[in-house]
């Protein structure tokens, strides 16, 4: 499933003026993407809806600090990244161990498949944050290296090298735990 980044439908001036209709349209456009980012960056132990709500509150409070509409996507992504990271830390300290939350339209899995999925999420959580986020953006969201670099705020070459390292680390850890992926690359 390819995630499309919302375009800015309301006018930037209306958003900056905090006109209710413009803010409502902005949130309606960005809410699905923010929720998806929070799910993928947070992992199975994070309440993605709560994290997404926190992100949108921060966006509402600090929107006035964004001076250029072109940086809005990367700014919203960075708010998601920080919020998901905080939620992961909270989940770790609580040692809360929840099942993987099924998404809408998810196929019911057998216990073996569910266990493998939980292990894969665990491997993703173990990656350093800089590697995890580029892997999520490029492989789960199917964004290009350029899009990922722009959202993360790093050069394209850095995003590409992080992606290579992330894929290698993930494959190595999966092989060590006896997990097999769908591709042999």
N, C-alpha and C positions, 0 to 999 in steps of 0.2 A: 504494500500500500504506500503510495507516494504521498507525502504530506505537502500540501501547497501552502506557502507563506501568504497570509492575507495581504491584499493591497490596501492602501490607505483610501477608503471610500469617502469618509467625511473630509471636509476641507481642513487643512492644517490650522488655519486661522480660527475656525470654529472650535477645534479641539483645544487650542491654546487659550481661547476665551472661555473654555469650560462650559460651552453651551450644552445643555442636557441631552439634546438630540444627537449631537456630534459624539459625545462621550458614550452614549448608549450604542451608537453604531460602531464605534471603535471597539468596545467590549464585545459586542455581538460578533464582530469579525475576528477578533483575536482570541476569544475564550477557548474555542476548540483546539487551537494550536498550543496555547499555554497549557491546557490540560494534558495534551499529548506529551509535551516536553516534560512536564512534571511527572507523568507516569513513567516515561522512559529514563529520565535522569534520576528519579527517586528510587526506582526499583519496587519490588513487591512489598517491602516492609513500610512503605511511606503511603500515607493517605493522600493520593494525588489530587483529589478534589479540594481538600483542605489547603494543600500547598498552592494550587492554582488560585484559590480564592485569596490567599495571602499575596500572591504575585499581583493580582488585579488591584488589590488595595494599595500596594506600594506604587503601582503604575498610576493610580488615581492621585495619590498624595504627591508624587514626585514628577508628574508629567510636565509641570512648569519648568523643570530643570533641563528638559530636552529642547534644544534650540533649533534643531534641524530634523525635518521629517525623515531624511535618508538614514539617520542613525537609529530611528525608532525600533526597527526589527532587532538589531544587535543589542540595543539597550534592554528591550523586553526579554530577550534571551538571557542576558547576563543576570537580570533579576530572577528569572526561572532557575538558572544555574545556582545562584547563591541560596535561594529558598529551598531547592531540592537538597542541596548539600546540608543545610541546617536540619532539615527533616530527617535525612539519613543519619546524621550524628545523634539526634534525639532518639531515633528508633534503635540505634546501636546501644545507647546507654540504658534504654529501657529493657533491652534484650527481648523485645517483642518479636515473636516468631509467628507470623500470620501466613496463611495460604496465599498462593498467587491469585490475585484478583482477576476473574475473567472479564474480558471486555465484551461489549455488545456484539452478538453474533458469534461468540467463541464456540468452538466445538468442544463437547465434553470429552475429556481425555481419560485414558485408563491411568491407573496408579503409576505405572512405569513412565508414561509420557509426562505426567504431572511432576514426578520426581526429577526427571531430566530437565524440565523447564525451570524448576526451582533451583537446580544446580547451575544451570546456565545463568540465571539472574544473579546467583551468588558469585559466579565468576566475574560477571559484569561489575558487580559492586566492589570486588577486590581490585579491579584495575585502578591505577591512579586517576584522579579526576580529569586531568588533561587528556589522557588516553580514552577514558570512558566517554567523555562528551563528544569527541570527534567520531568515535565508533558508533555512538547512538545517532548522530546527525547523518553520517554517510551510509551506514549499513542498515539501520532500522528505519530511518526516515528517507533514505535514498536521495539525500542531497548531494550536490557536487562538492568537490574539494573547495572550489571557490566560494560557494555558498556557506559551507561550514567555516572556512577561514574568516569570512566576513562576520558571521554570527559570533564566533568566538573572539574575534578581534586579534587575529595573528596573521602573519604572511601565509600565502598559499603553500609555499614550500614547507613551512613548519607544520601546517595541517596535514599535508601528505606524509611527512615523516612520522608524525604522531599516529596517523591512521595505520601505516605499515607496522609500527611497533605495537599498536593496540591489537591488530589482527594476529600478529605473531604471538603475543603474550596470551591472548585469549585461546588460540589454537593449542599452544603448549600446555596451558593449565587444563583445558578440556581433555586433551589426550592423557595427561597425568591422572585424571579422574575417570578415565574410561568413557568419556562422552564423545560421540561422533556427530559431526555436523552434516549438513546436506551437501556440502561442496568439499572437494579435495584439492584446494589450491594452496 
